[in-house]
């Protein structure tokens, strides 16, 4: 078959093309023909198909995501917002921090190890491309039922992939979550986040400017792995027949990525690049079109100069390949020799594959024949925009009316004690140490807090002890009951976690995981969650700096729970003042901050004890969250508290259990007037935290809470080797530790 050149495409307008197999709709294919004034070549069709996929173009979500810009709060810290590889915020002392969360869901179901490993690799390169040194990763994960055979296949591979890649890069894994629910059975969520640090003047953007500047591809050779990954895997619904798309999963090499990181940072230090882009989803199609689109000219690329692992690859396959550990840089001619010299020093392959032109077209050649001639913006930034129909599902009212508050409650102290143990030992509330111990959390020596703390924290300046904290949260059960409130609760919990560690919340990244956008009910969930998150970020003053949308997370007709995962980044002036969750000295006083109400919709108790999901999630009060955050941050900075733990899944008893086990000291608790022991222990009311206060600081602390109007109830004392609920029951720390720590190893070890 002869090469499909631009001339040949012009001369053969009626030639049949595999647009449907590449994931394009007929009207999209017609639109491409309209843009070009002819049929596309095979290479052009490949580029449009991957760049117009759901994963790259956000064609179903764009109309809703605009709210993050329209409702963005005034925030002096924001240096780079939505639209770049990652957002950047000012954290003081001349430092900037870049952070982002991405998804690698479908590849991780097909090939758990490589899917998860390359998810880490991809998000690290996004951070690197901003000009920053990556300093830590986080991993919010969702799996099917903990005892399902396929979870036993997927989870160990995913965890090994995250640990294997991140540990080899020497990046500490400081946070994340692991949640089990049958709704994720055929669609695990493998979200990955990364934090990077740089000085303000080192920020780099993805643009190709300056005619005559060279386009340099450097890093690993291009192979056949990951071809069409974003269009084949991430932009369609799985059938219930299971894994059958292994070739579309990328294969990672962390040692190559480590060389790429150090090589790139040295290139940055010598100021050798005018623009840079990592190669992730859509590979060279993405890097070339986005760089050219964001620049002020065109670009010419000679595709046959691309270093290959497989000489049999066609031009279309080279353009679609998602081979890992690759970057694309724009370099002035006078700096090319030094650029290549540094790459050679780090044993990184680097090749000049083209140059920036003074035109307005992206032109790609194959052995002298032109195979691509397109306006780059139409590929990268002017794809389809769908206003998909959406409607509140018919079942939503019945779900909300099925109130969890009506479920049978324990009638005796013995029953209450047994239910506490059952919740603490349930897969979602149990210790995840078997998982997190496979990650290096302390490599580089700057980790201040890591799992199972409320937030991960990293020191970024050894002399001043300046640091940043990050927490990720997202309760799919809450969002199923009410997507608007569920998204706000995800933000509120991550915000609260960061504040509980002593850091001031600054900005947000998100990973919005939903089912098929072609289902009006799913689209309603997405619209509501996006609106809820945008409204809440506006009220809390934490702008969304970027993120990711992952759609088509469903098997057949069954969608996952709507799962907006929210990452909050915070800054702390002095990491030595941080607050851990573990109870310390005996005799310290325990205070419950916030109001406790009868709120059990979507709760851990309703799930574990009754296998029930119904009612409304806890009410959201963002002003209370802000006030609680301010109190926690001030108390941490001024030495008024020794430990703090936010209250969320599992309620007060879960938080107290975790703090007691973490610190190795028990607690004696008294049920406050007006509350039943059951509500006191299991309510999941938001806007709450438990803190331990040294007796010498009690008056100062309670005066501060009183002056600011935050309810602070003394509920007990740090004491002994068990948790005693006065007048109800006692549980020894040994019994709690066994219940809490043995569940996950028993399932997966």
N, C-alpha and C positions, 0 to 999 in steps of 0.2 A: 504494500500500500504506500502510495507516495505521501510525502509530508504535506500536512494541511496548512498551507501558508495563507497569508492575508490575500494574496492575488488569487490563489485557488478558491478561497472562500467567496471572494467577490464574483468569480466566474461560475460558481456552482451554487446558486442561491437555494436550490430545492433539495440539496443533499440532506439525507436524514441524519439526525444527531441524537445522541443518547441523553437528552436533557432530563428526562424523567428519572433515569437510573442514577443521575448525579444529584437528585433531590430537588430539582427545579420544578415549579409549576408551569403550566403552559403559558399563562399570562406573563410570567417572569421571563420565560424564553423569548416571547414576542417583544417584551420591553428591551431585552438585550439587542435584538435585531434592530429595533427602532433607534437605540442609542448609536449603534455602529453604522446604520444605514446599509447593512448587509447581514448575512448570517455570520455568527462568530466562528473563528477557527476552533479546532479541538482544544488548543492551549487556552484560548480566551474563554471557551465554555467551561473548562476546568477551573479557571480563576474565578469567574463569576459564581460558579456553583458553590465553591467553598466560602467565598467572601460574602455571598448573599444567604448563606445558611443561617439558621436561627442563632447558632452559637456565636457567629462573628458579627452579624448585622443587627441583632436585637430587633428584628423586623416586627415581631409581635409585641414586644415590651417597650419599644422606644416611646410610644405616645404616653405611657404611664411614667416612665423613668424621668421624663422632662421635669416632673415635679421636684426632683431633688435639686435641680438648678433654680427653678422658679421660686421654691420655698426656702432656698438656702439661707440660713441665718448669717448675719454679719459676724465675721470671725477673722480677726487680724492675723491669726496664726496660719491661715490657709495660704500656701505658696503656690501649689499646683492642684487644680481640681479635676473634675470628671473630664475624660477625653484622652488622657495620656495613659501610659502603661500602668501607672499607679499614682495615687495622690501623694502630696508632700505637705507636711506641716512644720512650722517653726516651733522648736522646743526650747529656745533660749540659748545663750552663750555662743551664738553663731552656728549652732547645729540645726540641721533639718532632718526629719525622719519621714521616710516613705513606707507605706504599708498597703497591703491589698489581700483580699481573699478571693480565690478562684475555685472552680469545681472540676473534678475529673471523675464524674460519677459513672457514666456508662462504660468507659474503658476499664474501670476498676471491678466491674461486675464480670466482664469478659475475661480479663487477665489480671487478677487482684494485685499481684506483686508489681508488675510493670505499670499497670494503670495508676497505682498509688505513687510509685517511685517517680514517674514522669510528671505527676501532678505537682510533687515537691519541686522537681527540676524546673518546671515551667514557671511557677510563681517566683522562684528565686531569680530567674533570668528577667522577669518583669521588673523586679526591684533593682537588679543590677543595671538594667537599661536606663534607669532614672539617674544613674551616676553614683549610686550608693553602695556601700559594702553591706551585704546581707549579714545580719547579726543573730537572728532567731527565726524559728518557724513555729506555727501552731496548726492543729489539725482537728477541726470539728467533723465527727464521723457519725453516720447513722446506718444501722444494719437491721435486717429482719429479726424475727423472734430469736432470742438467744439460744433456744434449744432446737432450732430448725437445722436439719442437716446441711443446707446450703450456706447458712451463716457460718458453720464450722469450716466450710470451704473458703468463703470470702474473707472473713475477718482475719484469720492468721496471715493470709497472703498480703492483705492491705497493710496490716501493722508491720509486717516484715519489710514491705516495700518502703514505707515511710521511714522506718528506722534505718534500713540499709542505705537509702540514698542520703537522708539527712545526716546520719552519723558519719558517713564517708566525707561529706562536705565540711564536717566540723562545725555544724550549726546546731545549737541547743534547741530542743523541742520543749517549749515552756508552757504550752497551754492547749486548750481544745476541749472536746467532750466526746463521749461515746454513748450513744442512745440506741436502744433496741425497741423495735415495734414491728409487728407483722406487716404494716403498710409498706415497709422498705424491702420486703422479701426479694422481689426481682429487680429492685432499684436501690442499691445502697448509695448513700451520699458520702462521697469522699471529697470534702472541701479542704483546701490547704491555704494557709496564710503565711506571709513573710513580712518581716520588719527589716528595714535597712537604714543606715545612718550615713550622713555626709555633712559637709559644710555648705552653707547657702550657695556659695559661688560654684559649687561642683554639680549643680542640677543640670541634667541633660534631657533634651526633648527629642521625640521621634519625628525628624523632618529632614528632607533632602533639599538643601539650598546651595546656591552657588554653581552656575554652569561651569563645567570642566572638572568639578570635584569628582573623585573616584568613588565607586560603590565597591566595598570590600566585604566579601563573605568570609567569615572565619569561624573556626571551631571544628566540629566533627564533619566527616564526609556525609553526603546525602545518600540515603538508602531507601529501600522500598517499604520501611515500616511507617505506620501512621498515615498511609495515603488515604485522603478523604476522611480522616478521623472526625473532624468537626461536622462534616455534612452527613457522614454515614452513621456515626455513633451518637453524636451529641444532639442531633437535630431530628430525631424521629423516635417513635414509640417502639419499645421492645415487644416482640410477640412472646407469648407464654412458653414457646418451645425452647427457650434458653440460649446459651452462648453459641453463636455461630459466626462471629465477626472478628475473630482473633487477628487477622492480618492488619486491621485498621488500628490496632493498639500500638503505641510507640514503645520503643525499647530504650532504656536509659543507661548511661554510663557516668556515675557520679565522679569518678576520678578525672574523666575528661572535663566535666563541668567545673571541678575545682581548679583545674588549670585555666579554664576559660575565665573564671572569676578573677583570679590573680592577674592574668594577662590583661583583662579589660580594665581593672583598677589601675594598673601601671600605665596603660594607654591614656586613661582619664587624667592621671597625675601629670602627664606630660602635655595635656591639652591637645591631643592629636585628632579629635573627632569633631565634626560640625553637626552631626546628627547620628542617632543610633537606634536600632530596633532589634528586639530579640525575635527569634523564629520559634513560634509556638504553634497555636492553631492556625491552619492554612499555610504554614511554612513560608516559602519564598513568595507565594501569591500575596500573602498578607504583608510581608516586610517591604517588598518593592512597591506595592500599590499604596500602602499607608505612608511610607517615607515620601514618595513622589506627591501624593495628594496633599500632605501637610507642608510641603515645600513651596518654592516660588517658581518652579520650572517643571521640566519633564525629566525622563530618565530613559537611558538606553542600556539594555542588559544583553550580554552574549551568554546564553544559557549553556552552550556547550563547554564553557570554561568552568562550570561548577564541578568541584571534586566529588566523585561518586564512589560509593561502596559497591555498586552494582552497575556495570557498564551497559546492561540491557535496558535500563530505564528509559521510557519515552519522555519527550519534553513535557507532556501533560503530567506524568507521574513525578517528574522532578519538581514541577511547580506546586503539586499538591502534597508532596511528601512532608510529613511532620517529624522527620528525624530530629532527635534531640541535640542539645548542646551546640547550637549554632546561633550566631549573631550577625547582623548586617550593619556596617558603619559607613558613613559618608566622610571622606577624608580629602583635604586639600592636596593637590598634586605634590607640593613640596614636602609634605609630611608622610607620604606613602612609604618611602624607604624606611623611615624610623618605625612606622607602624608595623611593617612586615618583619623588621628586625626584632621587635619585642615579641611578636607572635612566635618567631623561630626560637627565641630564648625559652619560651614556655612550652615548646613543642606543640604549638597550636597551628593547624593548617590555615593559611590565609591566602585568598586569591582575589585579585581585581577582576570583577565580573561585569563592570560597566561604568557609566559615568552620568552625572547630572547634565541635562541639556537645557538650552534656553527656549525649548518648545513647551507644549502643554500636554504631551502624550507620553504614555508609558509604552515603550517599544522594546520588544524582546525578539532576539534573533537566535537561530539554530543553524550553525555552520553556514552563516551568511544569508540564510533565508529568513525573512520576517514572518514570525508566527503570532505575534501580538502587536496590536496597534489600538490602544484604548485611551480614553480620558481617565486618568487614575482615580479621580474623585468618584466616578460612577461605579468603580469596583469597590473602593474602600469606604466611602462615606455617603453615597447616594443610592443605597440599595432600597428594596421595597420597604414601605412602612404600612403595616396593617392595623386598622382599627377593628380588631376582632370583636365579634359580638360577645357580650357577657351578660349573665343573668344570675341572680341569687338562686342557688339550687333549691329545688322543690322540697328537699329533705332537711334544709337548714333549720326551719322553724321547729320541726319535731325533735331534731337533735338538741336544740337549745332548751326545749320544754322538758326534756328528760333529765330533770335536775338531780345532780349527784347528792345534793343535801338530803334527799329522801331515802338514800341507801341505808340499810340496817347498820347501826353503830355498835361498838362493843358495849356489853351491858355490865361487865364486871371488870375489876382491876386486872384479873388474870387474862381475860380476853384482850384488854387494851395492851397489856405487856406482850402478849403473843403477836398482836398485829404490829407493834413497834418492831419486833425482831423480824417479822415477815417483810416489812417495808425496807428495813435497813439491809436485809440480805437479798432483796430483789435485784435482778441484773442491772437495772438502771440506777439504783441507789447504792449498789455495792461498790467497793473499792475497785478502781481500774488499774491498780499497781501492776498487775500481771502484764498489762498493755504498756503502760508508761515506763516501766522498768526496761523495756526493750529500746527505749529512746535515750540518747545521751542528753540529759537536761542541763549539764553543767560545763560542757566543753567550752573553751575560751576563757573560763574563769570569771565571767561577768554576770552570770545568772544570780539574781537576788531572790526571786521567788519563782517556783515552777509547780506543776501539778503535784499534789491536789490542792494547791492554794487557790484563792478566789480569782487571782489574776497572775499571769506570768509577768516577771519584771526583770529588766536588763539594765545594768549600769552602762552608760555610754561615754562617761568621762571619768577616768580614774582619779584625777586630781580634785574635781569638785563634787564627785558622786552624783552628778546629774543622771537621771534615769528615765526610762519609759516603761509603761505597763500596758498589757493588752489582755482583754477577755473576749471570748466568743460565746454567744448563747443563741438559742432558738428552740422554742417548745412547739413542736408540730401539733401536739394535742390541743394546746390553747388556740393555735391558729385555725385548726379544723372547726372549733366551736365558734370562733369569731376572728376572721383573718385580720381585720383592722386592729382590734385590741391585741391579738396574738403577736403582730409585728411590733407593736409598741411595748409589749411585755418583754420581747426579746431584747430590744434596745435598753429598756429599763434595767433588766437584770445584768446585762454586760456593763452598763454605766455604773450600777451599784457595786458590781464586783471590782471594777477599777478603783472606785472611791474607797471601798473597804480596805484595799491594800495601801491607801494613803496617797494615791496619784489623782491628779485632776483630769477628768475626761475632756478630751480635746476634739476628736473627730471620729468619723465612722467609715468603715468599709462594709459591704454586705455581699452575701451570696444567696440569691433568691431561688430556691429549689421548688419547682412546681410540676404538675402533670402536663397534659397536652393542651396547648393554647387553642386548639381547634374545638375543645370542649367548653361551651359557654360558662358552665359552672366553675371549671378550673380558672378560666380567664377572670371571672368575678372575684375568685379568691386572690388572684394576682393583683387585680386592680385595687381591691380593698387593702391588702397588705402593703402595697406600695404607697397608697395614700396615707395609711396609718403611720408608716415609718417616716415619710416626708413631714407629716404634721408634727410628729414627736421630736424629730431632729431639729425642726424649726424652734419648738418650744424649749428644748434643752440647750440650744445653742451649739449643737455638735453637727457640723456639715457632713454630708456624705461626700467623700473624696473620690469614690470609684467603687468598683465591685464587679459582680458577675451575675448573669441570669442563666439558670439551667432549667430548661423546659423539657417536655416529653419524658418526665420521670414517671412512667407508668408502664405496666405490663398488661397488654390487651386493653380492657376497659377500666382497669383498676389503677387509679392514681395514688401517689403517695399523699400523706397529709401535706398541706401547704407548709413549707418549712423555710421561712425567712431566717437565715443565720446572720447575726449582726456581730461585727467585731468593733469594739471601742478601744481607741488608743488614748492613753493618758500620760501626763508628764509629772515627774516628782523631782523636786529640786535637790533632795538629799535622800538617796536610797537607804541610808543607815536609819532613817526615821520610818521605814515602811512598817506595815502592820501585818503579821502573819495570822493564820486562822487558829493555830494551836493554843489551847489554854496553857498558861505557865504556872506561876506561883499559886500554891494553895492559899486560900483566904481572900483572893481577889473577888470582887463583886460582879455578878452577872446582870446586865441590863438588856432588856428587850426594847429596841427602838421602833416606833411606829405603832399602827393600830392593827389588832387581830380581829378578823371578822369570820363569819360562817362562809368560807369560800373553798369549795371542794371540786368545782367543775374542772375536769382535765387533770385532777390531782394525782400524785403518786399513790395515795391511799386508795382512791377509787379504782385505779388501774390494777394495783397489786392484789387488793383484798376482794374486789368485786368484778374485775375485768370489765369495767364500765367506762364509757366515754359519753358524756352528755352534760347539759346545763350550760352555764356561762363561765368563762375563765375569770380569774380574779380581776377586780376593777383596777383601772390604771389611774394614778394621780401623779402626773409628771412634776407638778410643783413640789409635791411631797418627796419625790425621788431626788429632785434638785437640792431640797433642804437637807435630806438625809445625807446626800453626798457631801455637802458643805460641812456638816457636823463631823462625819467620819474623817474627812481630810484634815480639818482643824484639830480634832482630837489626836490624830496620828502625829501631825507635825509638832504639837505642843506636849506630847508625852502623857496624855490623859488616859489612853487605853493601851493595853498590852496585846490584845487579840481582838479581831473582828471577823465576823462571818455573815455573809448575806443570807437571808432566808428565801428559799425558792422551792424547787422540787423536794417533796417530802416534809416540808414545813420545819418547825422549830426543832423537833426531835432529831431530824436528819442532820441539821447544822450542829447541834450540840454534840451529837455522837461523833461527827467528823472532827470537831475541835478538840474533844476529849481524847480521842484516839491519836490525833496528830500531836497533841502536847503530852500525852501519857498521864494525864491527871483527870479525875472525875469531876462530877458536879452534883450539888444538891439543889433541886428546883422546887419552887412553890407555885402552885397554880394561882394566877391573879384572880381577884374578885371579879365576878361577872362572866367568867369563862368556865366552860367545862374542861376537864382534863383532856378530853378527846380533841376539842377545838384548839386548845392551847398547843397540843403536840402536833397536830396534823394539818391545820389550816395553811393554805398557801397564799394568804394575803400578800400583796406586793408592797414595796416601799418599807421593808423591815430588815433589821440586822440585829444580831446578838453580839455584845461586846463585853470584854472583861476589863474591869476598872480597878486599879490599885486603890486600896482604902484611902491613901493619902490624897488621891485625886477625885474622890467621889463628889465632894461639894463643888469643886470647880467644874466638873463635868456636868452635873445635874443643873447647875446654875446656867451653863451655856445652853443646854437643851431647853430649859424653861424660858430663857430669854428669847430664844429663837422660835419657840412654839412647837418643838418636836416632842411628842409623847415619849417618855423614857420610864419604863417600869422595872423596878428591881425585882428580879425573878429568882435569885439564888446566889450561890457562892461556888467558887472553884474549890473542890475538896474531895479527897478520898480516892478509891480505886474502882468506882462505879458511878452510874447515873441513877440518882434517887429522885423519884417524883413523889414529894411528900404526901402521905396519906393514900398513895396508889400502889407503887411497886418500886423495886430496885433491880437494876441490871448491872452485873459486874462488867468491867472493861474487857475482861477475858472473854466473856460470853458475847459481848458486842463485837469484839475483834474477830472472833471465829465466824460470826454471822456475816460481818461486813467484808471480810477478806478472802473467804474461801469460795465464794460463788463463781467468780469469773475463771479462776484456775481450774475449778471442777468442770466447767463447760468447755474450756479450750486448751488447757495445758496438755 
